[in-house]
């Protein structure tokens, strides 16, 4: 009886060996769950990490400059809330008086630091042109970043292709202390258009 079983067993083992040889074994990268990666630029990551230290806090702001191209926000109540702070995104809802439609978004998109402006209707749907912004260039540092407009922005904002947003954690005036002021500035085609600042030493 055993002599009859052995040939069949040997044949089955042979088939199993050939079948396994035909299958590609997974690599260690494929068997390990992917982890959230840092931004490709160490400088961009340092800025992102510094901004993230403000998580959970809210700050009052004021307009310090507005060109003749737009409506002044002088005297209006402005509050920023650093509400979402994750490894790949920071969301900062920005309220102007009773208008709560705006959110600034700093995102790790495939290793690139991207700045977006989200504008929502009261029902939570996106306003037309929402999510404009751009990717950080290589001119910034751990406390200041520059975001030239991307192609999408050039399509949804008239003359918006010349926009550059500057987001800073530096006091714009001497002694230029770091992490005392959050400033948001818009330039278009080399001309300063708008700037608001928030005192981040005095959360509300």
Secondary structure, 3 states (H helix, E strand, C coil): CHHHHHHHHHHHHHHHHHHHHCCCCCCHHHHCCCCCCCCCCHHHHHHHHHHHCCCCCEEEEEEEEECCCCCCCCCCCEEEEEEEEECCEEEEEEEECCEEEEEEEEEEECCEEEEEEEEECCCCCECCCCCEEEEECCCCCCCEEEEECCHHHHHHCCCHHHEEEEEEEECCCCCCCEEEEEEEEEEECCEEEEEEEEECCCCC
